[in-house]
Amino acid sequence: MKHQTYVFADDGDIPNNRLPLIVYPGMVAAGAGDAAVAFETLFASNGWGGMWRNGIYPFHHYHSTAHEVLGIAGGRAEVRFGGERGQTLAVKAGDAVLIPAGCGHKRVSASHDLLVIGAYPKGQWADLMREGAEDRAGIRARIAAVPMPAADPLGGKAGPMASAWK
């Protein structure tokens, strides 16, 4: 399964994670049917739930209680991962991104038709943490305690997460 990994260091404000962010280009055929339903079906078949449809917040944020997968069902966007010292990546319809707990993300720009499907591993619920959050030690302890998902949201038990998130 084609993918790229990125690791972002704790910048003191955005904690990030030792686990890499994984980008899966072209996971769903854009323009061939309903990509949103295709992502929802794929995520659910691999044990990920708590799904939502929306966009990506235009401010740095992260989740200290859950890992998150984003499926780009429509449009395109530039997303800054890892905080201000991180990296801006372009994503488009059909791509997916697996974001480990604590990894910052922020929409920098987007097409008017951006549609994102988000999901979380079974039993995990995401909080919303913004840059400048208090209790840095507590936040980092919560991130470290987030359990590993049972399966990669796109590739199941044999997906890239199995080797990249050891």
N, CA, C and O of each residue as an XYZ file, in Angstrom:
664
protein
N       0.851     -1.172      0.000
C       0.000      0.000      0.000
C       0.898      1.237      0.000
O       1.733      1.410      0.888
N       0.719      2.077     -0.986
C       1.529      3.278     -1.114
C       1.261      4.246      0.048
O       0.108      4.509      0.389
N       2.330      4.769      0.648
C       2.180      5.712      1.763
C       3.496      6.456      1.995
O       4.558      6.034      1.535
N       3.399      7.560      2.712
C       4.572      8.315      3.161
C       4.408      8.569      4.653
O       3.289      8.701      5.148
N       5.533      8.638      5.370
C       5.482      8.912      6.803
C       6.245     10.192      7.121
O       7.209     10.546      6.442
N       5.796     10.872      8.162
C       6.404     12.124      8.619
C       6.408     12.122     10.145
O       5.403     11.787     10.771
N       7.531     12.492     10.737
C       7.628     12.588     12.187
C       7.910     14.037     12.549
O       8.769     14.678     11.944
N       7.184     14.553     13.539
C       7.343     15.935     13.970
C       7.726     15.957     15.441
O       7.117     15.273     16.263
N       8.736     16.746     15.764
C       9.213     16.859     17.142
C       8.271     17.726     17.970
O       7.581     18.600     17.444
N       8.256     17.470     19.253
C       7.536     18.306     20.213
C       8.145     19.702     20.121
O       9.353     19.858     20.299
N       7.337     20.710     19.849
C       7.887     22.074     19.734
C       7.669     22.893     20.997
O       7.878     24.106     21.000
N       7.242     22.217     22.087
C       6.999     22.912     23.346
C       5.563     23.380     23.476
O       5.064     23.548     24.589
N       4.891     23.593     22.354
C       3.496     24.026     22.358
C       2.616     22.921     21.770
O       1.655     22.483     22.403
N       2.944     22.480     20.576
C       2.259     21.344     19.958
C       3.100     20.111     20.306
O       4.262     20.028     19.907
N       2.525     19.148     21.047
C       3.333     18.022     21.521
C       3.779     17.054     20.435
O       4.865     16.481     20.530
N       2.956     16.862     19.403
C       3.219     15.880     18.364
C       3.345     14.496     18.981
O       2.788     14.261     20.053
N       4.052     13.578     18.347
C       4.094     12.196     18.810
C       5.328     11.527     18.243
O       5.820     11.936     17.191
N       5.839     10.508     18.915
C       6.954      9.728     18.375
C       6.488      8.878     17.198
O       7.289      8.483     16.351
N       5.172      8.598     17.151
C       4.587      7.840     16.052
C       4.477      8.737     14.822
O       4.126      9.909     14.952
N       4.763      8.221     13.650
C       4.682      9.054     12.453
C       3.262      9.269     11.949
O       2.394      8.410     12.100
N       3.048     10.417     11.356
C       1.853     10.704     10.580
C       2.003      9.887      9.296
O       3.098      9.814      8.737
N       0.933      9.280      8.829
C       0.990      8.479      7.604
C       0.037      9.069      6.572
O      -1.146      9.261      6.853
N       0.548      9.354      5.382
C      -0.265      9.853      4.269
C      -0.423      8.723      3.256
O       0.555      8.104      2.837
N      -1.668      8.468      2.873
C      -2.007      7.429      1.909
C      -2.565      8.121      0.661
O      -3.748      8.461      0.640
N      -1.769      8.335     -0.360
C      -2.303      9.009     -1.551
C      -3.210      8.088     -2.370
O      -2.952      6.892     -2.502
N      -4.264      8.668     -2.907
C      -5.144      7.967     -3.838
C      -5.777      6.693     -3.312
O      -5.857      5.705     -4.043
N      -6.226      6.686     -2.074
C      -6.817      5.477     -1.488
C      -8.210      5.180     -2.024
O      -8.622      4.022     -2.083
N      -8.928      6.211     -2.410
C     -10.274      6.058     -2.954
C     -10.286      6.763     -4.299
O      -9.732      7.854     -4.435
N     -10.908      6.156     -5.284
C     -10.972      6.754     -6.615
C     -11.824      8.015     -6.578
O     -13.041      7.944     -6.406
N     -11.188      9.158     -6.740
C     -11.900     10.437     -6.749
C     -12.733     10.536     -8.021
O     -12.255     10.215     -9.109
N     -13.959     10.973     -7.883
C     -14.825     11.165     -9.043
C     -15.528      9.902     -9.507
O     -16.317      9.947    -10.451
N     -15.256      8.774     -8.858
C     -15.910      7.519     -9.260
C     -16.858      7.088     -8.149
O     -16.483      6.294     -7.285
N     -18.071      7.601     -8.165
C     -19.033      7.259     -7.122
C     -18.922      8.214     -5.946
O     -18.408      9.324     -6.081
N     -19.405      7.777     -4.802
C     -19.426      8.609     -3.612
C     -18.194      8.308     -2.755
O     -18.173      7.316     -2.026
N     -17.184      9.150     -2.841
C     -15.939      8.941     -2.099
C     -16.175      8.995     -0.595
O     -15.498      8.293      0.157
N     -17.122      9.813     -0.143
C     -17.408      9.899      1.289
C     -17.889      8.547      1.816
O     -17.421      8.078      2.853
N     -18.811      7.930      1.107
C     -19.316      6.621      1.515
C     -18.205      5.583      1.422
O     -18.113      4.702      2.277
N     -17.369      5.672      0.407
C     -16.255      4.729      0.266
C     -15.314      4.822      1.462
O     -14.897      3.794      1.996
N     -14.969      6.045      1.895
C     -14.115      6.188      3.078
C     -14.820      5.672      4.325
O     -14.213      4.960      5.125
N     -16.082      6.017      4.504
C     -16.814      5.557      5.685
C     -16.856      4.031      5.751
O     -16.674      3.445      6.818
N     -17.092      3.406      4.627
C     -17.141      1.946      4.559
C     -15.780      1.338      4.873
O     -15.686      0.365      5.620
N     -14.730      1.913      4.302
C     -13.366      1.424      4.533
C     -12.975      1.567      5.997
O     -12.453      0.627      6.598
N     -13.226      2.735      6.571
C     -12.885      2.958      7.981
C     -13.654      1.991      8.885
O     -13.069      1.362      9.767
N     -14.951      1.877      8.664
C     -15.786      0.999      9.497
C     -15.334     -0.460      9.384
O     -15.321     -1.187     10.378
N     -14.969     -0.881      8.184
C     -14.554     -2.279      7.992
C     -13.263     -2.599      8.737
O     -12.947     -3.767      8.964
N     -12.521     -1.568      9.114
C     -11.271     -1.760      9.853
C     -11.395     -1.352     11.322
O     -10.389     -1.157     12.004
N     -12.638     -1.223     11.808
C     -12.882     -0.986     13.221
C     -12.794      0.451     13.679
O     -12.694      0.704     14.880
N     -12.829      1.409     12.755
C     -12.782      2.822     13.122
C     -14.189      3.388     13.049
O     -14.947      3.058     12.137
N     -14.547      4.250     14.017
C     -15.895      4.796     14.074
C     -15.893      6.238     14.551
O     -14.914      6.965     14.380
N     -17.014      6.643     15.155
C     -17.159      8.035     15.592
C     -17.018      8.990     14.421
O     -16.482     10.088     14.574
N     -17.491      8.584     13.260
C     -17.246      9.336     12.024
C     -18.006     10.643     11.943
O     -19.082     10.808     12.517
N     -17.409     11.559     11.212
C     -18.014     12.856     10.951
C     -17.668     13.290      9.533
O     -16.721     12.780      8.934
N     -18.435     14.228      9.002
C     -18.192     14.848      7.692
C     -18.089     16.350      7.914
O     -18.980     16.953      8.512
N     -17.019     16.949      7.441
C     -16.841     18.391      7.587
C     -15.592     18.801      6.826
O     -15.344     18.327      5.717
N     -14.803     19.693      7.437
C     -13.550     20.157      6.863
C     -12.440     19.985      7.881
O     -12.464     19.054      8.686
N     -11.466     20.883      7.844
C     -10.346     20.871      8.791
C     -10.267     22.268      9.387
O     -10.293     23.258      8.656
N     -10.172     22.353     10.707
C     -10.120     23.662     11.363
C      -8.962     24.509     10.838
O      -7.897     23.976     10.528
N      -9.165     25.833     10.736
C      -8.118     26.733     10.236
C      -7.183     27.240     11.335
O      -6.593     28.312     11.198
N      -7.044     26.485     12.411
C      -6.123     26.851     13.503
C      -5.419     25.577     13.971
O      -5.942     24.473     13.822
N      -4.228     25.749     14.536
C      -3.481     24.599     15.039
C      -4.265     23.931     16.156
O      -4.695     24.585     17.106
N      -4.445     22.637     16.034
C      -5.111     21.851     17.066
C      -4.592     20.424     17.011
O      -3.923     20.022     16.059
N      -4.914     19.673     18.047
C      -4.526     18.270     18.124
C      -5.462     17.577     19.103
O      -6.284     18.219     19.757
N      -5.328     16.274     19.194
C      -6.182     15.490     20.082
C      -5.281     14.720     21.040
O      -4.373     14.009     20.609
N      -5.533     14.863     22.341
C      -4.686     14.191     23.324
C      -5.281     12.871     23.797
O      -4.672     12.172     24.607
N      -6.460     12.527     23.301
C      -7.141     11.320     23.763
C      -7.462     10.332     22.643
O      -8.088      9.304     22.900
N      -7.051     10.616     21.413
C      -7.385      9.719     20.305
C      -6.477      9.964     19.106
O      -5.988     11.071     18.880
N      -6.272      8.897     18.351
C      -5.679      8.998     17.024
C      -6.836      9.359     16.083
O      -8.000      9.151     16.427
N      -6.522      9.897     14.903
C      -7.579     10.327     13.978
C      -7.163     10.010     12.550
O      -5.991     10.138     12.196
N      -8.115      9.601     11.739
C      -7.873      9.446     10.309
C      -8.769     10.425      9.568
O      -9.933     10.613      9.924
N      -8.218     11.045      8.537
C      -8.969     11.957      7.679
C      -8.967     11.390      6.263
O      -7.907     11.111      5.703
N     -10.139     11.221      5.695
C     -10.267     10.824      4.301
C     -10.742     12.039      3.512
O     -11.782     12.615      3.833
N     -10.005     12.427      2.504
C     -10.376     13.593      1.699
C     -11.343     13.098      0.623
O     -10.931     12.517     -0.381
N     -12.632     13.338      0.852
C     -13.674     12.825     -0.039
C     -13.969     13.767     -1.199
O     -14.533     13.347     -2.210
N     -13.595     15.029     -1.064
C     -13.839     15.989     -2.130
C     -12.913     17.174     -1.995
O     -12.514     17.540     -0.890
N     -12.573     17.771     -3.118
C     -11.753     18.979     -3.117
C     -10.294     18.722     -2.827
O      -9.771     17.626     -3.028
N      -9.654     19.778     -2.345
C      -8.218     19.714     -2.034
C      -7.929     20.712     -0.934
O      -8.719     21.621     -0.680
N      -6.775     20.536     -0.276
C      -6.392     21.451      0.795
C      -4.890     21.402      1.008
O      -4.221     20.432      0.652
N      -4.387     22.459      1.591
C      -3.028     22.467      2.127
C      -3.197     22.452      3.636
O      -3.913     23.279      4.200
N      -2.530     21.502      4.287
C      -2.671     21.315      5.726
C      -1.283     21.369      6.353
O      -0.349     20.708      5.899
N      -1.174     22.173      7.407
C       0.083     22.276      8.158
C       0.036     21.242      9.268
O      -0.799     21.335     10.169
N       0.920     20.261      9.214
C       1.011     19.231     10.236
C       2.227     19.494     11.112
O       3.263     19.940     10.619
N       2.107     19.220     12.413
C       3.252     19.337     13.316
C       3.451     20.693     13.947
O       4.458     20.898     14.625
N       2.536     21.634     13.756
C       2.680     22.972     14.310
C       3.461     23.883     13.376
O       3.757     23.514     12.239
N       3.791     25.066     13.857
C       4.480     26.051     13.003
C       5.824     25.550     12.483
O       6.253     25.943     11.398
N       6.484     24.696     13.240
C       7.776     24.145     12.798
C       7.610     22.849     12.014
O       8.591     22.175     11.699
N       6.371     22.506     11.705
C       6.080     21.270     10.987
C       6.224     21.423      9.487
O       7.157     22.064      9.003
N       5.295     20.833      8.757
C       5.363     20.825      7.300
C       3.961     20.958      6.719
O       3.011     20.367      7.232
N       3.835     21.742      5.639
C       2.569     21.882      4.930
C       2.529     20.854      3.816
O       3.434     20.785      2.984
N       1.468     20.054      3.807
C       1.284     19.029      2.793
C       0.003     19.300      2.020
O      -0.986     19.770      2.582
N       0.029     19.004      0.739
C      -1.156     19.129     -0.103
C      -1.877     17.792     -0.116
O      -1.260     16.746     -0.322
N      -3.188     17.829      0.106
C      -4.020     16.629      0.026
C      -5.156     16.916     -0.946
O      -5.587     18.057     -1.107
N      -5.626     15.856     -1.585
C      -6.703     16.013     -2.570
C      -7.667     14.846     -2.459
O      -7.393     13.857     -1.779
N      -8.796     14.974     -3.133
C      -9.821     13.931     -3.106
C      -9.190     12.573     -3.390
O      -8.444     12.400     -4.353
N      -9.511     11.617     -2.523
C      -8.988     10.259     -2.638
C      -7.869      9.954     -1.661
O      -7.605      8.788     -1.371
N      -7.203     10.991     -1.142
C      -6.104     10.806     -0.193
C      -6.651     10.604      1.216
O      -7.784     10.980      1.515
N      -5.829     10.005      2.073
C      -6.167      9.857      3.486
C      -4.921     10.144      4.311
O      -3.797      9.987      3.834
N      -5.135     10.568      5.557
C      -4.035     10.890      6.469
C      -4.356     10.291      7.839
O      -5.422     10.546      8.398
N      -3.431      9.497      8.373
C      -3.558      8.951      9.717
C      -2.724      9.815     10.655
O      -1.504      9.895     10.516
N      -3.384     10.455     11.605
C      -2.751     11.426     12.498
C      -2.654     10.827     13.900
O      -3.681     10.566     14.528
N      -1.434     10.603     14.402
C      -1.326     10.076     15.763
C      -1.752     11.121     16.793
O      -1.645     12.322     16.548
N      -2.227     10.662     17.930
C      -2.617     11.568     19.013
C      -1.491     12.551     19.281
O      -0.320     12.173     19.312
N      -1.852     13.816     19.475
C      -0.874     14.855     19.788
C      -0.291     15.575     18.589
O       0.317     16.634     18.742
N      -0.466     15.023     17.401
C       0.114     15.647     16.199
C      -0.759     16.818     15.750
O      -1.944     16.649     15.462
N      -0.162     17.998     15.697
C      -0.892     19.197     15.310
C      -1.291     19.181     13.845
O      -0.590     18.629     12.998
N      -2.438     19.800     13.563
C      -2.886     19.965     12.188
C      -3.748     21.222     12.075
O      -4.480     21.587     12.995
N      -3.634     21.871     10.912
C      -4.312     23.150     10.662
C      -4.511     23.308      9.152
O      -3.578     23.115      8.373
N      -5.724     23.657      8.752
C      -5.970     23.946      7.331
C      -5.356     25.293      7.005
O      -5.650     26.293      7.659
N      -4.502     25.318      5.991
C      -3.883     26.559      5.521
C      -4.719     27.155      4.393
O      -4.960     28.362      4.359
N      -5.158     26.302      3.474
C      -6.031     26.735      2.382
C      -6.831     25.526      1.912
O      -6.467     24.381      2.178
N      -7.922     25.801      1.211
C      -8.760     24.701      0.718
C      -9.623     25.179     -0.428
O      -9.941     26.363     -0.538
N      -9.997     24.237     -1.284
C     -10.967     24.532     -2.331
C     -12.348     24.630     -1.686
O     -12.564     24.126     -0.583
N     -13.268     25.274     -2.372
C     -14.615     25.476     -1.829
C     -15.366     24.162     -1.619
O     -16.312     24.109     -0.834
N     -14.948     23.095     -2.320
C     -15.658     21.815     -2.240
C     -14.972     20.789     -1.331
O     -15.242     19.592     -1.431
N     -14.090     21.256     -0.449
C     -13.406     20.329      0.455
C     -14.432     19.580      1.306
O     -15.305     20.190      1.923
N     -14.315     18.257      1.330
C     -15.134     17.414      2.191
C     -14.218     16.375      2.815
O     -13.537     15.628      2.112
N     -14.207     16.335      4.136
C     -13.349     15.421      4.874
C     -14.210     14.467      5.689
O     -15.200     14.868      6.302
N     -13.815     13.199      5.683
C     -14.438     12.189      6.542
C     -13.429     11.883      7.636
O     -12.303     11.479      7.345
N     -13.816     12.070      8.879
C     -12.935     11.780     10.003
C     -13.437     10.580     10.775
O     -14.636     10.300     10.802
N     -12.498      9.860     11.412
C     -12.869      8.706     12.225
C     -11.789      8.453     13.275
O     -10.677      8.975     13.195
N     -12.160      7.628     14.268
C     -11.279      7.324     15.400
C     -11.308      5.824     15.669
O     -12.286      5.156     15.332
N     -10.244      5.283     16.275
C     -10.263      3.859     16.620
C     -11.399      3.551     17.598
O     -11.819      4.406     18.378
N     -11.872      2.340     17.537
C     -12.947      1.906     18.437
C     -12.572      2.219     19.880
O     -11.473      1.893     20.330
N     -13.491      2.852     20.600
C     -13.286      3.165     22.006
C     -12.549      4.458     22.281
O     -12.366      4.826     23.441
N     -12.118      5.165     21.232
C     -11.426      6.442     21.435
C     -12.325      7.598     21.010
O     -13.029      7.517     20.003
N     -12.290      8.679     21.798
C     -13.064      9.884     21.505
C     -12.118     11.058     21.588
O     -11.390     11.201     22.570
N     -12.119     11.885     20.591
C     -11.166     12.986     20.504
C     -11.604     14.207     21.299
O     -12.755     14.639     21.231
N     -10.666     14.745     22.047
C     -10.849     16.074     22.629
C     -10.327     17.075     21.596
O      -9.832     16.671     20.544
N     -10.430     18.341     21.878
C      -9.912     19.364     20.976
C      -8.965     20.257     21.765
O      -9.390     21.055     22.600
N      -7.688     20.110     21.489
C      -6.664     20.892     22.163
C      -6.095     21.891     21.159
O      -5.847     21.554     20.002
N      -5.893     23.123     21.621
C      -5.340     24.166     20.760
C      -3.961     24.550     21.248
O      -3.587     24.280     22.389
N      -3.211     25.189     20.360
C      -1.890     25.660     20.773
C      -2.052     26.566     21.988
O      -3.049     27.276     22.119
N      -1.065     26.531     22.868
C      -1.114     27.345     24.072
C      -1.868     26.710     25.220
O      -2.096     27.363     26.238
N      -2.268     25.435     25.084
C      -3.016     24.765     26.147
C      -2.167     24.651     27.410
O      -0.959     24.421     27.350
N      -2.823     24.817     28.543
C      -2.166     24.674     29.854
C      -1.946     23.185     30.150
O      -2.343     22.330     29.358
N      -1.323     22.881     31.270
C      -1.104     21.504     31.743
C      -0.356     20.661     30.717
O      -0.804     19.578     30.340
N       0.772     21.164     30.278
C       1.554     20.456     29.261
C       1.942     19.048     29.688
O       1.897     18.128     28.871
N       2.320     18.858     30.941
C       2.706     17.520     31.414
C       1.516     16.567     31.358
O       1.660     15.422     30.929
N       0.348     17.029     31.787
C      -0.855     16.199     31.756
C      -1.252     15.830     30.332
O      -1.644     14.692     30.071
N      -1.154     16.775     29.421
C      -1.481     16.539     28.013
C      -0.557     15.473     27.441
O      -1.020     14.551     26.770
N       0.735     15.586     27.695
C       1.702     14.625     27.172
C       1.499     13.240     27.781
O       1.715     12.230     27.111
N       1.087     13.190     29.041
C       0.793     11.898     29.674
C      -0.429     11.250     29.026
O      -0.435     10.041     28.798
N      -1.466     12.040     28.725
C      -2.651     11.500     28.042
C      -2.282     10.960     26.661
O      -2.728      9.880     26.275
N      -1.472     11.708     25.923
C      -1.063     11.272     24.580
C      -0.321      9.942     24.658
O      -0.592      9.028     23.880
N       0.613      9.839     25.596
C       1.402      8.611     25.750
C       0.529      7.416     26.128
O       0.889      6.273     25.846
N      -0.621      7.672     26.767
C      -1.507      6.600     27.219
C      -2.537      6.171     26.170
O      -3.255      5.194     26.384
N      -2.620      6.883     25.042
C      -3.603      6.510     24.011
C      -3.187      5.150     23.439
O      -2.069      5.001     22.947
N      -4.082      4.162     23.504
C      -3.717      2.825     23.026
C      -3.571      2.763     21.507
O      -4.146      3.560     20.767
N      -2.789      1.796     21.082
C      -2.620      1.553     19.653
C      -3.928      1.012     19.089
O      -4.576      0.188     19.735
N      -4.326      1.448     17.920
C      -5.531      0.899     17.294
C      -5.332     -0.583     16.966
O      -4.206     -1.039     16.767
N      -6.422     -1.316     16.913
C      -6.360     -2.738     16.571
C      -5.974     -2.958     15.113
O      -5.410     -3.996     14.766
N      -6.280     -1.972     14.253
C      -6.004     -2.124     12.827
C      -5.800     -0.761     12.173
O      -6.323      0.253     12.634
N      -5.045     -0.761     11.113
C      -4.859      0.412     10.264
C      -6.229      0.768      9.685
O      -6.941     -0.130      9.236
N      -6.623      2.039      9.678
C      -7.966      2.395      9.199
C      -8.177      2.145      7.711
O      -9.318      2.105      7.251
N      -7.100      1.979      6.952
C      -7.215      1.765      5.515
C      -6.751      0.377      5.088
O      -7.292     -0.198      4.144
N      -5.764     -0.153      5.774
C      -5.184     -1.432      5.362
C      -5.425     -2.586      6.305
O      -4.899     -3.676      6.083
N      -6.204     -2.380      7.351
C      -6.477     -3.458      8.301
C      -5.244     -3.854      9.095
O      -4.331     -3.049      9.280
N      -5.219     -5.084      9.561
C      -4.135     -5.561     10.417
C      -2.780     -5.584      9.711
O      -1.747     -5.519     10.377
N      -2.759     -5.675      8.387
C      -1.499     -5.716      7.636
C      -1.154     -4.361      7.010
O      -0.199     -4.269      6.238
N      -1.910     -3.316      7.330
C      -1.658     -2.010      6.737
C      -0.372     -1.375      7.227
O       0.263     -1.897      8.143
N       0.023     -0.258      6.635
C       1.281      0.419      6.984
C       1.434      0.778      8.451
O       2.555      0.823      8.958
N       0.336      1.035      9.140
C       0.413      1.388     10.551
C       1.084      0.281     11.354
O       1.805      0.568     12.310
N       0.861     -0.976     10.985
C       1.403     -2.116     11.734
C       2.924     -2.039     11.856
O       3.477     -2.361     12.907
N       3.596     -1.620     10.803
C       5.058     -1.525     10.861
C       5.532     -0.126     11.256
O       6.536      0.011     11.954
N       4.830      0.897     10.822
C       5.273      2.274     11.094
C       5.050      2.687     12.547
O       5.766      3.547     13.060
N       4.068      2.085     13.215
C       3.728      2.471     14.583
C       4.191      1.435     15.609
O       3.495      1.201     16.597
N       5.337      0.819     15.397
C       5.878     -0.146     16.381
C       6.421      0.570     17.568
O       6.917     -0.066     18.499
